[in-house]
Amino acid sequence: MMAGGCINVNAPDKPIVINLNISITQEVVYRLDNKAKAIIQDNPGIF
């Protein structure tokens, strides 16, 4: 004789939020930093 089981799956009340802003911001800042260094090196009298 097999015993039947019941499994309930409920959706969460709040939407699932995945925040990817941190890595995108770090990448943009890193790229701007490298560009700024290159511009300053190419134009030492800019400041």
FILUM-993704 format. One record per atom (N, C-alpha, C, CB): residue number from 1; residue in three letters; chain; x, y, z. Coordinates in steps of 0.02 Angstrom, whole numbers, plus 50000, padded with zeros to 5 digits. Glycine has a CB too. Layout:
<rs>
+-----+------+------+-------+-------+-------+
: pos : code : unit :    px :    py :    pz :
+-----+------+------+-------+-------+-------+
: NUM :  ALA :    A :     X :     Y :     Z :
...
+-----+------+------+-------+-------+-------+
</rs>
This chain:
<rs>
+-----+------+------+-------+-------+-------+
: pos : code : unit :    px :    py :    pz :
+-----+------+------+-------+-------+-------+
:   1 :  MET :    A : 50042 : 49941 : 50000 :
:   1 :  MET :    A : 50000 : 50000 : 50000 :
:   1 :  MET :    A : 50044 : 50062 : 50000 :
:   1 :  MET :    A : 49953 : 50000 : 50061 :
:   2 :  MET :    A : 50030 : 50112 : 49955 :
:   2 :  MET :    A : 50069 : 50173 : 49951 :
:   2 :  MET :    A : 50031 : 50230 : 49985 :
:   2 :  MET :    A : 50085 : 50191 : 49878 :
:   3 :  ALA :    A : 50067 : 50271 : 50020 :
:   3 :  ALA :    A : 50036 : 50330 : 50052 :
:   3 :  ALA :    A : 50045 : 50389 : 50005 :
:   3 :  ALA :    A : 50068 : 50344 : 50122 :
:   4 :  GLY :    A : 49992 : 50424 : 49991 :
:   4 :  GLY :    A : 49996 : 50482 : 49947 :
:   4 :  GLY :    A : 50019 : 50543 : 49986 :
:   4 :  GLY :    A : 49927 : 50496 : 49915 :
:   5 :  GLY :    A : 50056 : 50586 : 49952 :
:   5 :  GLY :    A : 50081 : 50647 : 49983 :
:   5 :  GLY :    A : 50055 : 50708 : 49947 :
:   5 :  GLY :    A : 50158 : 50648 : 49985 :
:   6 :  CYS :    A : 50058 : 50764 : 49980 :
:   6 :  CYS :    A : 50035 : 50827 : 49950 :
:   6 :  CYS :    A : 50090 : 50879 : 49958 :
:   6 :  CYS :    A : 49968 : 50852 : 49984 :
:   7 :  ILE :    A : 50106 : 50911 : 49903 :
:   7 :  ILE :    A : 50157 : 50964 : 49904 :
:   7 :  ILE :    A : 50125 : 51028 : 49880 :
:   7 :  ILE :    A : 50219 : 50945 : 49859 :
:   8 :  ASN :    A : 50132 : 51080 : 49920 :
:   8 :  ASN :    A : 50105 : 51146 : 49902 :
:   8 :  ASN :    A : 50162 : 51192 : 49884 :
:   8 :  ASN :    A : 50063 : 51176 : 49960 :
:   9 :  VAL :    A : 50156 : 51226 : 49827 :
:   9 :  VAL :    A : 50205 : 51276 : 49806 :
:   9 :  VAL :    A : 50168 : 51342 : 49799 :
:   9 :  VAL :    A : 50242 : 51255 : 49739 :
:  10 :  ASN :    A : 50190 : 51391 : 49838 :
:  10 :  ASN :    A : 50158 : 51457 : 49835 :
:  10 :  ASN :    A : 50206 : 51509 : 49809 :
:  10 :  ASN :    A : 50132 : 51477 : 49905 :
:  11 :  ALA :    A : 50182 : 51555 : 49769 :
:  11 :  ALA :    A : 50223 : 51610 : 49745 :
:  11 :  ALA :    A : 50234 : 51659 : 49803 :
:  11 :  ALA :    A : 50189 : 51646 : 49684 :
:  12 :  PRO :    A : 50292 : 51692 : 49803 :
:  12 :  PRO :    A : 50305 : 51740 : 49857 :
:  12 :  PRO :    A : 50258 : 51800 : 49851 :
:  12 :  PRO :    A : 50378 : 51764 : 49855 :
:  13 :  ASP :    A : 50245 : 51832 : 49909 :
:  13 :  ASP :    A : 50201 : 51890 : 49910 :
:  13 :  ASP :    A : 50233 : 51950 : 49876 :
:  13 :  ASP :    A : 50184 : 51908 : 49982 :
:  14 :  LYS :    A : 50299 : 51957 : 49883 :
:  14 :  LYS :    A : 50335 : 52014 : 49854 :
:  14 :  LYS :    A : 50372 : 51991 : 49791 :
:  14 :  LYS :    A : 50384 : 52046 : 49905 :
:  15 :  PRO :    A : 50381 : 52035 : 49742 :
:  15 :  PRO :    A : 50419 : 52016 : 49682 :
:  15 :  PRO :    A : 50493 : 52004 : 49699 :
:  15 :  PRO :    A : 50413 : 52071 : 49629 :
:  16 :  ILE :    A : 50523 : 51960 : 49662 :
:  16 :  ILE :    A : 50594 : 51945 : 49672 :
:  16 :  ILE :    A : 50634 : 51999 : 49635 :
:  16 :  ILE :    A : 50613 : 51873 : 49646 :
:  17 :  VAL :    A : 50679 : 52032 : 49671 :
:  17 :  VAL :    A : 50719 : 52086 : 49643 :
:  17 :  VAL :    A : 50792 : 52065 : 49643 :
:  17 :  VAL :    A : 50709 : 52153 : 49682 :
:  18 :  ILE :    A : 50824 : 52069 : 49586 :
:  18 :  ILE :    A : 50895 : 52055 : 49581 :
:  18 :  ILE :    A : 50930 : 52120 : 49564 :
:  18 :  ILE :    A : 50911 : 51999 : 49527 :
:  19 :  ASN :    A : 50973 : 52143 : 49607 :
:  19 :  ASN :    A : 51006 : 52208 : 49598 :
:  19 :  ASN :    A : 51075 : 52198 : 49567 :
:  19 :  ASN :    A : 51012 : 52245 : 49666 :
:  20 :  LEU :    A : 51082 : 52220 : 49505 :
:  20 :  LEU :    A : 51146 : 52214 : 49469 :
:  20 :  LEU :    A : 51180 : 52281 : 49461 :
:  20 :  LEU :    A : 51134 : 52182 : 49401 :
:  21 :  ASN :    A : 51154 : 52333 : 49492 :
:  21 :  ASN :    A : 51182 : 52401 : 49483 :
:  21 :  ASN :    A : 51253 : 52407 : 49507 :
:  21 :  ASN :    A : 51139 : 52451 : 49519 :
:  22 :  ILE :    A : 51271 : 52369 : 49558 :
:  22 :  ILE :    A : 51338 : 52376 : 49588 :
:  22 :  ILE :    A : 51392 : 52358 : 49538 :
:  22 :  ILE :    A : 51344 : 52332 : 49650 :
:  23 :  SER :    A : 51387 : 52301 : 49506 :
:  23 :  SER :    A : 51440 : 52280 : 49460 :
:  23 :  SER :    A : 51442 : 52325 : 49398 :
:  23 :  SER :    A : 51430 : 52208 : 49439 :
:  24 :  ILE :    A : 51385 : 52347 : 49374 :
:  24 :  ILE :    A : 51383 : 52392 : 49316 :
:  24 :  ILE :    A : 51417 : 52458 : 49334 :
:  24 :  ILE :    A : 51310 : 52404 : 49292 :
:  25 :  THR :    A : 51401 : 52485 : 49392 :
:  25 :  THR :    A : 51431 : 52549 : 49412 :
:  25 :  THR :    A : 51507 : 52542 : 49419 :
:  25 :  THR :    A : 51401 : 52573 : 49479 :
:  26 :  GLN :    A : 51530 : 52488 : 49448 :
:  26 :  GLN :    A : 51602 : 52478 : 49457 :
:  26 :  GLN :    A : 51637 : 52475 : 49390 :
:  26 :  GLN :    A : 51615 : 52415 : 49498 :
:  27 :  GLU :    A : 51606 : 52442 : 49342 :
:  27 :  GLU :    A : 51637 : 52435 : 49276 :
:  27 :  GLU :    A : 51641 : 52503 : 49242 :
:  27 :  GLU :    A : 51598 : 52386 : 49233 :
:  28 :  VAL :    A : 51589 : 52543 : 49246 :
:  28 :  VAL :    A : 51588 : 52609 : 49215 :
:  28 :  VAL :    A : 51641 : 52654 : 49247 :
:  28 :  VAL :    A : 51518 : 52642 : 49220 :
:  29 :  VAL :    A : 51644 : 52654 : 49313 :
:  29 :  VAL :    A : 51694 : 52695 : 49348 :
:  29 :  VAL :    A : 51764 : 52673 : 49329 :
:  29 :  VAL :    A : 51684 : 52690 : 49425 :
:  30 :  TYR :    A : 51776 : 52609 : 49325 :
:  30 :  TYR :    A : 51842 : 52582 : 49306 :
:  30 :  TYR :    A : 51862 : 52605 : 49236 :
:  30 :  TYR :    A : 51842 : 52505 : 49311 :
:  31 :  ARG :    A : 51815 : 52601 : 49189 :
:  31 :  ARG :    A : 51830 : 52623 : 49121 :
:  31 :  ARG :    A : 51843 : 52697 : 49118 :
:  31 :  ARG :    A : 51772 : 52604 : 49074 :
:  32 :  LEU :    A : 51803 : 52737 : 49153 :
:  32 :  LEU :    A : 51814 : 52810 : 49153 :
:  32 :  LEU :    A : 51880 : 52827 : 49184 :
:  32 :  LEU :    A : 51757 : 52846 : 49191 :
:  33 :  ASP :    A : 51900 : 52791 : 49237 :
:  33 :  ASP :    A : 51963 : 52803 : 49271 :
:  33 :  ASP :    A : 52021 : 52791 : 49223 :
:  33 :  ASP :    A : 51970 : 52758 : 49333 :
:  34 :  ASN :    A : 52018 : 52737 : 49185 :
:  34 :  ASN :    A : 52071 : 52722 : 49137 :
:  34 :  ASN :    A : 52073 : 52774 : 49081 :
:  34 :  ASN :    A : 52062 : 52652 : 49107 :
:  35 :  LYS :    A : 52015 : 52797 : 49058 :
:  35 :  LYS :    A : 52014 : 52849 : 49006 :
:  35 :  LYS :    A : 52042 : 52914 : 49033 :
:  35 :  LYS :    A : 51943 : 52859 : 48980 :
:  36 :  ALA :    A : 52023 : 52931 : 49094 :
:  36 :  ALA :    A : 52047 : 52993 : 49124 :
:  36 :  ALA :    A : 52123 : 52991 : 49131 :
:  36 :  ALA :    A : 52015 : 53005 : 49193 :
:  37 :  LYS :    A : 52150 : 52934 : 49153 :
:  37 :  LYS :    A : 52223 : 52928 : 49159 :
:  37 :  LYS :    A : 52257 : 52938 : 49092 :
:  37 :  LYS :    A : 52242 : 52859 : 49189 :
:  38 :  ALA :    A : 52229 : 52907 : 49040 :
:  38 :  ALA :    A : 52258 : 52913 : 48973 :
:  38 :  ALA :    A : 52256 : 52985 : 48948 :
:  38 :  ALA :    A : 52221 : 52866 : 48924 :
:  39 :  ILE :    A : 52200 : 53019 : 48960 :
:  39 :  ILE :    A : 52193 : 53089 : 48937 :
:  39 :  ILE :    A : 52243 : 53134 : 48974 :
:  39 :  ILE :    A : 52121 : 53115 : 48949 :
:  40 :  ILE :    A : 52250 : 53123 : 49039 :
:  40 :  ILE :    A : 52297 : 53164 : 49079 :
:  40 :  ILE :    A : 52368 : 53151 : 49056 :
:  40 :  ILE :    A : 52291 : 53149 : 49154 :
:  41 :  GLN :    A : 52385 : 53088 : 49042 :
:  41 :  GLN :    A : 52453 : 53072 : 49019 :
:  41 :  GLN :    A : 52466 : 53102 : 48950 :
:  41 :  GLN :    A : 52463 : 52996 : 49017 :
:  42 :  ASP :    A : 52415 : 53102 : 48906 :
:  42 :  ASP :    A : 52424 : 53130 : 48839 :
:  42 :  ASP :    A : 52425 : 53206 : 48840 :
:  42 :  ASP :    A : 52369 : 53105 : 48793 :
:  43 :  ASN :    A : 52393 : 53237 : 48890 :
:  43 :  ASN :    A : 52389 : 53310 : 48895 :
:  43 :  ASN :    A : 52410 : 53333 : 48965 :
:  43 :  ASN :    A : 52316 : 53335 : 48879 :
:  44 :  PRO :    A : 52473 : 53331 : 48980 :
:  44 :  PRO :    A : 52496 : 53346 : 49049 :
:  44 :  PRO :    A : 52479 : 53417 : 49071 :
:  44 :  PRO :    A : 52570 : 53335 : 49054 :
:  45 :  GLY :    A : 52470 : 53464 : 49026 :
:  45 :  GLY :    A : 52455 : 53533 : 49045 :
:  45 :  GLY :    A : 52381 : 53548 : 49051 :
:  45 :  GLY :    A : 52485 : 53579 : 48996 :
:  46 :  ILE :    A : 52339 : 53496 : 49051 :
:  46 :  ILE :    A : 52266 : 53507 : 49052 :
:  46 :  ILE :    A : 52242 : 53537 : 49119 :
:  46 :  ILE :    A : 52229 : 53440 : 49039 :
:  47 :  PHE :    A : 52279 : 53524 : 49173 :
:  47 :  PHE :    A : 52259 : 53550 : 49239 :
:  47 :  PHE :    A : 52306 : 53604 : 49262 :
:  47 :  PHE :    A : 52256 : 53495 : 49291 :
+-----+------+------+-------+-------+-------+
</rs>
